[in-house]
Amino acid sequence: MTAVLPAPAATGAGEQARLVLEVSAVADAAPGIRTLTLRRPGGGLLPGHPPGSHLVLDCGGRRNAYSLTGDGMPAAEYRISVLLCPDGAGGSAAVHRWRAGDRVTATGPRSAFAPVSTARHAVLVAGGIGITPLLSHARAAVRWGRSFELLYGHRPGAGAHLAELHALCGDRLGVHEDTAELLARIGSVLADRPLGTHVHVCGPAPLIAFVEDTAGALGWPADRVHAERFSAADLDPGEPFVARLARSGLRVPVPAGTSLLAALEAAGVAVPSMCRQGVCGECRLPVTAGRPLHRDLYLAEPERAAGDAVMACVSRCADDELELDL
Amino acid sequence: MGAAHTSVPRWPAAVPAVDPVARRLALLGLGARGAAHVQRWRAAVRPGVPVWAHTAARADDATLQLLAAEVGGARVGWRLLLAGPEVDVLAARAVATGLGALDSEIGVAVTSTRRRRVWCAHCRDTTETTQPVSGEVRCRGCGRRLHVYAHVSRRRGAHLGFQVDAEELP
């Protein structure tokens, strides 16, 4: 018998395939958290991905990134779990209105929070809906026989995926409904783990800050600690500057309160962008002169120090002029 | 291949300091000058922080086994400071990184770059030499004349060597 797989969609260099997906099932994972199962309308395998990857969904006039909770092996279905944010911009509300049979479009999967393949052990820390990429990590660790433990903190009664997490992780799972208890547990774990351990944390900003600060104080180098944030913090309007485009000779003023990305777009310069909040890395631009004022969550510390790239959606310039290789 | 793109290590000019956040320190000194660095580092460690210190003439098998035992039992928060000739420091580094240590957890003071080890791409034996990069050395395993190439394997702690006339042979 011969299995026929659908041909992969053609993509240009550096460009990712647009996926047309059909919602095949909708379930409530916890109060306010909806789990959606997505598949190709005609069936067939979806692209595999590193654990901790996300899918960028077109929802409610926005493009939101949602973590895939599977182990990343090519499969017929993707699963995401989406927390309804009533005060958000409307993306999660749109997702919560979707029903089985609806067609949706997406980009990805994209990887920005992958496990470290050389790690001797992984400490996974999840706060609230931050469990979703770490569920993916835990599934992959179980599949490949990698050493890990998962600390999951959530509000009382608001835990998602608890039954499958218990079945998957057994005594490698610690669930905490009390924040103080969770933080104490994190502190004792970080105080005594074998050299070669890596930490992956996803959750609210204060949880990530706690993990980073505690790890730092206990002598963990920053490159053992990996965080995935929900979104950038609120940013101040910043100082005005001028973007000089080295190739076209164009000079684009960027007033306070206007992003470099928005100013370039208004001047007719097309810049690929997606999240517009310093997370996804899509709008990275090459810098040839001027000091970037980095305000994104995407670039790593050595990339920031190099000063040769800037995330146009949130970052600005420490000088009067920023020269871009455009 | 231009010199700008080489894996031959360029060591920092400054001697690394004891990291104040370290919760345990491993100090390894090779040769007399390496041992002197270990003595200074040991004096700079905060009281109460456990220290493993070892000095030896060379990073020989016995020394590397002692280091491997220390790294294998280490917990995160551990730092390694190495001092000695490049050839010995590279061998010790390879042991530590092979057991999970990161660059950010290892500080290095190189006291000499006179000697190097050359790994033969043909018979896989390793020969120590004082020949410089681009020099020539006879492989102790297969007897071939090897070109000392400007590539250092961090995993082996050795330069790549290949037959000098490999490109001219018919």
Interface residues (C-beta under 8 A of the other chain):
Chain A: T118 A119 R120 L190 D192 R193 P194 L195 G196 T197 G216 A217 L218 G219 W220 P221 A222 D223 R224
Chain B: D19 V21 A22 R23 V71 A74 R75 V76 G77 W78 R79 L99 G100 A101 L102 S104 E105
